[in-house]
């Protein structure tokens, strides 16, 4: 299964900020799928800090 995502405007800007931050930490430019994978890994392992839809809608 393959998923494709397009981000526009402020969501695209935020993704690029996150990617740049990861690049600084990793020492190389991660691919977009790698960035998403790292975000997903953080979501799964930080249960107390996991993303919550109700928080995002505020």
ABEGO torsion letter per residue (X at the ends): XBBBBBBBEAAAAAAAAAAAAAAAAAGBBBBAAAAAAAAAAAAAABAAABBBAAAAAX
